[in-house]
């Protein structure tokens, strides 16, 4: 039994020894681990601990302001409250998003998409779920804040759009796309573009994005276990102020822009107002417009689809992207070509009987009873089609095209605002390439009065008459005069640029200006509704058939969309002009350019001279 007791004691002693060794190893391990954590990597883990109770909140920079040429504010900013989602502090994403969707009455899928699109961002960076909360939504959030861990309200800066300003001019803001993000990050690394940022999507907002965008700031704050800012006096630890974007000073004249908007009310189409002395844009308008505010909030798919499918294209800037047959305003180009080529003279008279047979077709004058014997001045003043059919056939389409290109027609003027189309100046070779068919005499006749294939934008129309008014200089149109940064330093100064000289005989240009003056001043002229004794006006009307209709048989149901486009282009004064106005009224029910468009131009010119 003694032997057995000895064996038991020995086994027990061995177990104690093993336990002591294990205990000693655990203690040594703990000591080593403590040394490793507190001594070797103490600084690192101290920073990690600090980060667990700190939050870095980005402070977006207000975008630069936009002013008119006299320093009057056109586009500013306003404070707004945005609902943000911070992934690091959200415990149940689905439940939180469902609650937010219920509070805001928006589809939870749209919130989920916003979170998913920003999945690559660091978890501590807030994701904007809903911009510009109203007071009711703000109250709902604060009432339910305790149940929405990781959801906060941050103050931001949003655009304050004026209802009386042209939406296409300023454009709008939208979420940055992945391809745009990569490009902007490469081109402007100092601007710190990130997924989810709001950037310019159209107009000046897009074209001058790199100036309008400021430099974001940040604030580091202390938060509690739920990710909410600690309610302590010094919870705000350190920060860097955001720096506002640079301001734009435009060539636009606010009062003239307002007068243009008022004069063109209830119309569709475009108006462009230029200074023919340097190409500065004084006012511009494209209608119908869209509301840029909708892009700062949730945009329902049905509403977006309605904008896309609208037959009158509210998203298109028609000043630069709308292409129209120029109609009778093109007769000025034909007249200059005829004078230069010796085809006609001021004294030459052509009989207008109201119709002329060309090939196997009868071509009518807009005045079916005819104008009788007319010279060039009368042909322009009364817009006689027969006169221009005849001289157009004698000149030929290729020569007409050559003179049109002297005015940079058929080419982009590079305003740099929105989609800009080049228009079309047709030739024999062009038709052969396009349609694989020969040119006809009837097509030349139509080209001579601005119908058929010829297409111009309202900006090109205004530039054409600006060039006639200033004696042959084609100025590059421009909108931004200066860019001034947050500290008042000029970052950019526009220098007016002549992009082409027509080399057209100044005598012919002066003669044409006189004839265009008659087209307004003479009581029987087509543009007489633009006449006023207060200042001299030169101009030309145009009426564009949308479809070929026999207006004299009454066999057609002519709905609004089939009405003619009304055009009128004017400059004032006749010599040493200061202003050019181009008016294109789509499908105007009032009549042609003389009836519908000339009075609009007169109102704009009157507003200019009254200033």
Long-range contacts (C-beta under 8 A, 24 or more apart in sequence): 53-222, 53-223, 54-220, 54-221, 54-222, 54-223, 54-237, 55-86, 55-124, 55-220, 55-221, 55-222, 55-223, 55-227, 55-229, 56-124, 56-125, 56-218, 56-219, 56-220, 57-126, 57-154, 57-218, 57-219, 57-220, 57-221, 58-125, 58-126, 58-216, 58-217, 58-218, 59-216, 59-217, 59-218, 59-219, 59-239, 59-240, 59-241, 59-242, 60-156, 60-157, 60-216, 60-242, 61-157, 61-213, 61-214, 61-215, 61-216, 61-217, 61-242, 61-243, 61-244, 61-245, 62-157, 62-214, 62-242, 62-244, 62-245, 63-157, 63-159, 63-205, 63-212, 63-213, 63-214, 63-244, 63-245, 64-211, 64-212, 64-213, 64-214, 64-244, 64-245, 64-246, 64-247, 64-248, 65-247, 65-248, 66-170, 66-204, 66-247, 66-248, 66-250, 67-247, 67-248, 67-249, 67-250, 68-249, 68-250, 68-252, 68-253, 68-254, 68-257, 69-249, 69-250, 69-251, 69-252, 69-253, 69-280, 69-481, 70-253, 70-254, 71-249, 72-254, 74-162, 74-165, 74-170, 74-250, 74-252, 74-254, 75-159, 75-160, 75-161, 75-162, 75-165, 75-170, 76-159, 76-160, 77-157, 77-158, 77-159, 77-160, 78-157, 78-158, 78-159, 78-160, 79-155, 79-156, 79-157, 79-158, 80-131, 80-132, 80-133, 80-155, 80-156, 80-157, 80-158, 80-296, 81-132, 81-133, 81-138, 81-153, 81-154, 81-155, 81-156, 82-128, 82-129, 82-130, 82-131, 82-132, 82-133, 82-153, 82-154, 82-155, 82-156, 83-128, 83-129, 83-130, 83-133, 83-137, 83-141, 83-151, 83-152, 83-153, 84-126, 84-127, 84-128, 84-129, 84-151, 84-152, 84-153, 84-154, 85-111, 85-114, 85-115, 85-126, 85-127, 85-128, 85-129, 85-150, 85-151, 86-123, 86-124, 86-125, 86-126, 86-127, 86-150, 86-151, 86-152, 86-227, 87-115, 87-123, 87-124, 87-127, 87-150, 88-123, 88-124, 88-150, 88-227, 89-149, 89-150, 89-223, 89-226, 89-227, 90-149, 90-150, 90-151, 90-227, 91-149, 91-150, 96-148, 96-149, 96-150, 96-151, 99-144, 99-147, 99-148, 100-129, 100-130, 100-148, 100-151, 103-137, 103-140, 103-141, 103-144, 104-130, 104-137, 104-140, 106-130, 106-298, 110-298, 114-196, 117-175, 117-195, 117-196, 118-195, 118-196, 120-195, 121-194, 121-195, 121-196, 125-194, 126-152, 126-154, 127-196, 128-156, 128-196, 130-297, 130-298, 131-156, 131-158, 131-296, 131-297, 132-158, 132-296, 132-297, 145-228, 149-226, 149-227, 149-228, 150-226, 150-227, 152-228, 158-296, 159-292, 159-296, 161-291, 161-292, 161-293, 164-258, 164-261, 165-257, 166-257, 166-261, 166-284, 166-285, 166-286, 166-289, 167-203, 167-289, 167-290, 167-291, 167-292, 168-202, 168-203, 168-286, 168-289, 168-317, 168-319, 168-417, 168-418, 169-203, 169-204, 169-252, 169-284, 169-417, 169-479, 170-203, 170-204, 170-205, 170-292, 171-200, 171-201, 171-202, 171-203, 171-204, 171-205, 171-206, 171-207, 171-292, 171-418, 172-200, 172-201, 172-202, 172-203, 172-205, 172-292, 172-295, 172-296, 173-198, 173-199, 173-200, 173-201, 173-205, 173-292, 173-295, 173-296, 174-198, 174-199, 174-201, 174-295, 175-199, 184-209, 184-210, 188-213, 190-215, 191-215, 192-216, 201-295, 202-317, 202-418, 203-317, 203-417, 203-418, 204-248, 204-250, 204-417, 204-479, 204-480, 207-416, 207-417, 208-248, 208-480, 208-483, 211-245, 211-246, 211-248, 211-483, 211-491, 211-492, 212-245, 212-246, 212-248, 213-245, 214-242, 214-243, 214-244, 214-245, 214-486, 215-242, 215-243, 216-242, 217-241, 217-242, 217-243, 243-486, 244-486, 245-486, 246-483, 246-484, 246-485, 246-486, 246-491, 247-483, 247-484, 247-485, 248-480, 248-482, 248-483, 249-480, 249-481, 249-482, 249-483, 249-484, 250-281, 250-479, 250-480, 250-481, 251-275, 251-280, 251-281, 251-282, 251-478, 251-479, 251-480, 251-481, 252-281, 252-282, 252-283, 252-284, 252-479, 253-282, 253-283, 253-611, 255-607, 255-611, 256-282, 256-283, 256-604, 256-607, 256-608, 256-611, 257-282, 257-283, 257-284, 257-285, 259-283, 259-603, 259-604, 259-607, 259-608, 260-284, 260-285, 260-604, 260-607, 261-285, 262-603, 263-600, 263-603, 263-604, 263-607, 264-583, 264-585, 264-600, 267-585, 267-586, 267-588, 267-600, 268-312, 268-585, 268-586, 268-587, 269-318, 269-322, 269-458, 269-565, 269-583, 269-584, 269-585, 269-586, 270-318, 270-319, 270-322, 270-458, 270-582, 270-584, 271-319, 271-458, 271-581, 271-582, 271-583, 271-584, 271-600, 271-604, 272-319, 272-458, 272-459, 272-461, 272-462, 272-581, 272-582, 273-462, 273-579, 273-580, 273-581, 273-582, 273-604, 273-608, 274-462, 274-463, 274-466, 274-477, 274-579, 274-580, 274-582, 275-466, 275-578, 275-579, 275-580, 276-465, 276-466, 276-467, 276-469, 276-470, 276-475, 276-571, 276-577, 276-578, 276-579, 276-580, 277-470, 277-577, 277-578, 278-475, 278-496, 279-463, 279-466, 279-475, 279-476, 279-477, 279-478, 279-496, 279-497, 280-477, 280-478, 280-481, 280-496, 281-415, 281-477, 281-478, 281-479, 282-579, 282-608, 283-604, 284-319, 285-319, 286-316, 286-317, 286-318, 286-319, 286-322, 287-318, 288-312, 288-313, 288-314, 289-314, 290-314, 290-315, 311-561, 312-586, 316-419, 317-417, 317-418, 317-419, 318-457, 318-458, 318-584, 319-417, 319-457, 319-458, 319-459, 320-415, 320-417, 320-418, 320-419, 320-420, 320-421, 320-457, 320-458, 320-459, 321-418, 321-419, 321-420, 321-421, 321-457, 322-421, 322-457, 322-458, 322-584, 323-421, 323-423, 323-424, 323-455, 323-456, 323-457, 324-455, 324-456, 324-457, 324-458, 324-544, 324-565, 324-567, 324-584, 325-450, 325-451, 325-452, 325-454, 325-455, 325-456, 325-544, 325-545, 325-565, 326-450, 326-454, 326-455, 326-456, 326-461, 326-542, 326-544, 326-567, 327-449, 327-450, 327-451, 327-541, 327-542, 327-543, 327-544, 327-565, 327-567, 327-593, 328-383, 328-385, 328-449, 328-450, 328-526, 328-540, 328-541, 328-542, 328-543, 328-567, 328-593, 329-450, 329-461, 329-464, 329-465, 329-540, 329-541, 329-542, 329-567, 329-568, 329-569, 329-593, 330-404, 330-447, 330-448, 330-449, 330-450, 330-454, 330-456, 330-542, 331-379, 331-380, 331-383, 331-388, 331-448, 331-449, 331-450, 331-540, 332-380, 332-464, 332-465, 332-468, 332-512, 332-516, 332-540, 333-400, 333-403, 333-404, 333-407, 333-409, 333-464, 334-388, 334-391, 334-392, 334-395, 334-400, 334-403, 334-448, 335-376, 335-379, 335-380, 335-388, 335-391, 335-512, 335-515, 336-403, 336-504, 336-508, 336-509, 336-512, 337-395, 337-399, 337-400, 337-402, 337-403, 338-376, 338-391, 338-394, 338-395, 339-376, 339-505, 339-508, 339-511, 340-403, 340-504, 340-505, 340-508, 341-395, 341-399, 343-391, 343-394, 343-395, 344-376, 344-391, 345-376, 346-375, 346-376, 346-377, 346-511, 347-375, 348-375, 348-376, 349-373, 349-374, 349-375, 350-374, 350-379, 350-386, 350-387, 350-390, 350-391, 351-386, 352-384, 352-385, 352-386, 352-387, 353-386, 354-386, 355-386, 356-386, 356-389, 356-390, 358-389, 358-393, 358-441, 358-442, 358-445, 359-440, 359-441, 359-442, 361-442, 363-389, 363-442, 363-445, 366-543, 368-552, 376-515, 377-514, 377-515, 377-518, 380-512, 380-515, 380-516, 380-518, 380-519, 380-540, 381-515, 381-518, 381-519, 381-522, 381-524, 381-525, 381-526, 382-524, 382-525, 382-526, 383-519, 383-526, 383-540, 383-541, 385-449, 388-448, 388-449, 389-445, 389-448, 389-449, 391-448, 392-444, 392-445, 392-447, 392-448, 392-449, 393-441, 393-444, 393-445, 393-448, 395-448, 396-444, 397-426, 397-427, 397-428, 397-439, 397-443, 397-444, 397-447, 398-427, 398-428, 400-444, 400-447, 400-448, 401-425, 401-426, 401-427, 403-504, 404-454, 406-500, 406-502, 406-503, 406-504, 407-463, 407-464, 407-467, 407-474, 407-500, 407-502, 408-460, 408-463, 408-474, 408-499, 408-500, 409-456, 409-460, 409-464, 413-459, 413-460, 413-463, 413-476, 413-477, 413-499, 414-476, 415-459, 415-476, 415-477, 415-478, 415-479, 416-478, 416-479, 417-479, 420-457, 420-459, 421-457, 423-454, 423-455, 423-456, 423-457, 423-460, 424-453, 424-454, 424-455, 425-454, 426-452, 426-453, 426-454, 450-542, 450-544, 451-544, 451-545, 458-582, 458-584, 459-582, 461-567, 461-569, 461-582, 461-584, 462-569, 462-580, 462-581, 462-582, 464-569, 465-539, 465-540, 465-569, 465-570, 465-571, 465-580, 465-582, 466-571, 466-577, 466-580, 467-502, 468-509, 468-512, 468-513, 468-516, 468-571, 469-513, 469-538, 469-571, 469-577, 469-580, 470-577, 471-506, 471-509, 472-501, 472-502, 472-503, 472-504, 472-506, 472-509, 473-498, 473-500, 473-501, 473-502, 474-498, 474-499, 474-500, 474-501, 474-502, 475-499, 513-538, 513-574, 513-575, 514-574, 516-540, 516-574, 517-574, 520-570, 520-598, 526-592, 526-593, 526-594, 527-568, 527-570, 527-593, 527-594, 527-598, 528-594, 528-598, 529-594, 529-595, 529-598, 529-599, 529-602, 530-568, 530-570, 530-598, 530-599, 530-601, 530-602, 530-605, 531-602, 532-602, 532-605, 532-606, 534-606, 534-609, 535-572, 535-573, 535-605, 535-609, 536-572, 536-573, 536-574, 537-570, 537-571, 537-572, 537-573, 537-574, 537-602, 537-605, 538-570, 538-571, 538-572, 538-574, 538-577, 539-568, 539-569, 539-570, 539-571, 539-598, 539-601, 540-568, 540-569, 540-570, 541-566, 541-567, 541-568, 541-592, 541-593, 541-594, 541-597, 541-598, 542-566, 542-567, 542-568, 542-569, 542-592, 542-593, 543-567, 543-591, 543-592, 543-593, 546-587, 560-587, 560-589, 561-587, 562-587, 563-587, 563-588, 563-589, 564-588, 564-592, 566-590, 566-591, 566-592, 566-593, 566-595, 566-596, 566-597, 567-593, 567-597, 568-593, 568-594, 568-597, 568-598, 568-600, 568-601, 569-601, 570-598, 570-601, 570-602, 570-605, 572-605, 572-608, 572-609, 578-608, 579-605, 579-608, 581-605
